[in-house]
Amino acid sequence: MALKHTILAFLSRQPLSGYDVAKEFAEGFGSCFWKASQQQVYAELGKLEQQGLITYEAIPQPGRLDKKIYAIAKPGEKELTDWLTKPSEPTAMREDLGVIGLAGHLVSKQVVIAEITRRRQLHAEKAQQVRQMDEHFAKHIGSLELKDLYMHLIIRRAIRYQEDWVAWCDEALDAIAFA
């Protein structure tokens, strides 16, 4: 998956400003699955616009630069649907805690315990944040449009991902305590 496809997917749901797209990566749905800085988002929006995959409407703002509201264009929809119809592969797990598992024996147990405890807290907080994203969808599950049902399902996957990390951290902390 490329950043391009993620941005096109956001814009397939509704037109957004560059700020709103970047905010999705920082705080919203995108923060569950993809990391992108504001600079990366704006650079990619520029490329997508040059390629004719998105368009924008300039909204004048007194005393400031025009606000650009981006929308997916027909070629962008085709690019996205072509990508959607290809099989996807699981992403390799690139995880610092995996490396700690390989070399953690070189430091005190307290160092490893502290890091796993810290990560447990981060994943618990993220799980709560993602649950809040799903509240509306979960309350209206029987009447969701298909695009919102898909959103609900992938948010549920993000919740389980975070909860699984919390459970693993608990398991690891218990095992280390008895080592």
C-alpha positions as CSV (number, residue, x, y, z in Angstrom):
1,M,0.0,0.0,0.0
2,A,1.2,3.4,-0.8
3,L,0.5,6.8,0.8
4,K,-1.1,7.7,-2.5
5,H,-3.8,5.0,-2.0
6,T,-4.5,5.9,1.5
7,I,-5.1,9.6,0.6
8,L,-7.2,8.6,-2.4
9,A,-9.3,6.4,0.0
10,F,-9.9,9.3,2.3
11,L,-10.9,11.5,-0.6
12,S,-13.2,8.8,-1.9
13,R,-15.4,9.2,1.2
14,Q,-15.5,13.0,1.1
15,P,-13.6,16.1,-0.1
16,L,-11.1,17.3,2.5
17,S,-8.6,20.0,2.9
18,G,-4.9,19.2,3.2
19,Y,-5.1,20.0,6.9
20,D,-7.9,17.5,7.3
21,V,-6.1,14.8,5.5
22,A,-3.0,15.3,7.6
23,K,-5.2,15.3,10.7
24,E,-6.6,11.9,9.7
25,F,-3.1,10.5,9.8
26,A,-2.2,12.2,13.0
27,E,-5.4,11.6,15.1
28,G,-8.1,9.9,13.0
29,F,-8.7,6.7,11.2
30,G,-5.4,6.8,9.4
31,S,-3.4,6.9,12.6
32,C,-4.5,3.2,13.1
33,F,-2.9,2.0,9.9
34,W,-0.5,4.4,8.4
35,K,2.0,7.0,9.5
36,A,2.6,10.1,7.5
37,S,3.8,13.5,8.4
38,Q,2.0,16.7,7.4
39,Q,4.9,17.4,5.0
40,Q,4.5,14.0,3.4
41,V,0.7,14.5,3.0
42,Y,1.1,17.9,1.3
43,A,3.8,16.6,-1.0
44,E,1.7,13.6,-2.0
45,L,-1.4,15.8,-2.5
46,G,0.7,17.9,-4.9
47,K,1.8,14.8,-6.8
48,L,-1.7,13.5,-7.0
49,E,-3.0,16.8,-8.3
50,Q,-0.2,16.9,-10.9
51,Q,-1.1,13.4,-12.0
52,G,-4.7,14.4,-12.4
53,L,-5.9,11.9,-9.7
54,I,-7.4,14.6,-7.5
55,T,-8.7,18.1,-8.1
56,Y,-9.1,21.0,-5.7
57,E,-11.4,23.9,-5.1
58,A,-9.7,27.1,-3.8
59,I,-11.6,28.7,-1.0
60,P,-10.5,32.3,-0.4
61,Q,-9.6,33.2,3.2
62,P,-9.1,36.9,4.0
63,G,-5.5,37.6,5.0
64,R,-4.4,34.0,4.4
65,L,-3.6,31.6,1.6
66,D,-6.6,30.1,-0.1
67,K,-7.8,26.9,1.5
68,K,-7.7,24.0,-0.9
69,I,-10.5,21.4,-0.7
70,Y,-9.3,18.3,-2.5
71,A,-11.6,15.7,-4.2
72,I,-10.9,12.5,-5.9
73,A,-11.1,12.7,-9.7
74,K,-12.2,9.9,-12.1
75,P,-8.6,8.9,-12.8
76,G,-8.0,8.8,-9.1
77,E,-11.1,6.5,-8.6
78,K,-9.7,4.2,-11.3
79,E,-6.3,4.2,-9.7
80,L,-7.8,3.3,-6.4
81,T,-10.2,0.7,-7.7
82,D,-7.4,-0.9,-9.7
83,W,-5.4,-1.1,-6.5
84,L,-8.4,-2.5,-4.5
85,T,-8.9,-5.3,-7.0
86,K,-5.4,-6.7,-6.5
87,P,-4.7,-9.2,-3.7
88,S,-3.1,-7.6,-0.7
89,E,-0.3,-9.2,1.3
90,P,0.2,-9.1,5.1
91,T,2.7,-6.5,6.1
92,A,5.8,-7.7,7.8
93,M,5.9,-6.9,11.5
94,R,8.6,-4.3,12.0
95,E,8.6,-3.9,15.8
96,D,11.2,-2.6,18.2
97,L,10.0,-4.9,20.9
98,G,11.0,-7.8,18.6
99,V,14.5,-6.6,18.6
100,I,14.4,-6.1,22.4
101,G,13.3,-9.8,22.5
102,L,16.4,-10.7,20.7
103,A,18.8,-8.7,22.7
104,G,17.0,-7.9,26.0
105,H,19.2,-10.3,27.9
106,L,22.0,-7.7,27.6
107,V,20.2,-5.3,29.9
108,S,18.6,-5.6,33.3
109,K,15.1,-7.1,33.5
110,Q,13.9,-3.7,34.9
111,V,14.8,-2.0,31.6
112,V,12.8,-4.5,29.6
113,I,9.9,-4.4,32.1
114,A,9.8,-0.6,32.0
115,E,9.6,-0.6,28.2
116,I,6.9,-3.2,28.0
117,T,5.0,-1.4,30.8
118,R,5.3,1.9,28.8
119,R,4.2,0.2,25.6
120,R,1.2,-1.5,27.4
121,Q,0.0,2.0,28.5
122,L,0.4,3.4,25.0
123,H,-1.6,0.5,23.4
124,A,-4.3,0.7,26.1
125,E,-4.7,4.5,25.4
126,K,-4.8,3.9,21.6
127,A,-7.4,1.2,22.1
128,Q,-9.6,3.6,23.9
129,Q,-9.1,6.3,21.3
130,V,-10.0,3.8,18.5
131,R,-13.1,2.6,20.5
132,Q,-14.3,6.3,20.5
133,M,-13.9,6.4,16.7
134,D,-16.2,3.5,16.5
135,E,-19.0,4.7,18.8
136,H,-21.2,6.2,16.1
137,F,-20.8,3.2,13.8
138,A,-21.4,0.7,16.6
139,K,-24.6,2.5,17.7
140,H,-26.0,2.5,14.1
141,I,-24.7,-0.9,12.9
142,G,-28.1,-2.0,11.5
143,S,-28.5,1.1,9.3
144,L,-25.0,1.8,8.1
145,E,-24.2,2.5,4.5
146,L,-21.8,0.0,3.0
147,K,-18.9,2.5,3.1
148,D,-19.5,3.1,6.9
149,L,-19.9,-0.7,7.6
150,Y,-16.5,-1.2,6.0
151,M,-15.1,1.6,8.1
152,H,-16.7,0.0,11.3
153,L,-15.2,-3.3,10.4
154,I,-11.7,-2.0,9.9
155,I,-11.9,0.1,13.1
156,R,-12.9,-3.1,14.9
157,R,-9.7,-4.6,13.5
158,A,-7.7,-1.7,14.9
159,I,-9.3,-2.1,18.3
160,R,-8.4,-5.8,18.4
161,Y,-4.9,-5.0,17.3
162,Q,-4.4,-2.6,20.2
163,E,-6.1,-5.0,22.6
164,D,-3.9,-7.8,21.5
165,W,-0.8,-5.7,22.2
166,V,-2.1,-5.0,25.7
167,A,-2.7,-8.7,26.3
168,W,0.7,-9.6,25.0
169,C,2.3,-7.0,27.3
170,D,0.5,-8.5,30.2
171,E,1.7,-12.0,29.2
172,A,5.3,-10.8,28.8
173,L,5.3,-9.0,32.1
174,D,3.9,-12.1,33.9
175,A,6.5,-14.3,32.3
176,I,9.4,-12.0,33.1
177,A,8.2,-11.6,36.7
178,F,8.6,-15.4,37.1
179,A,12.0,-15.6,35.3
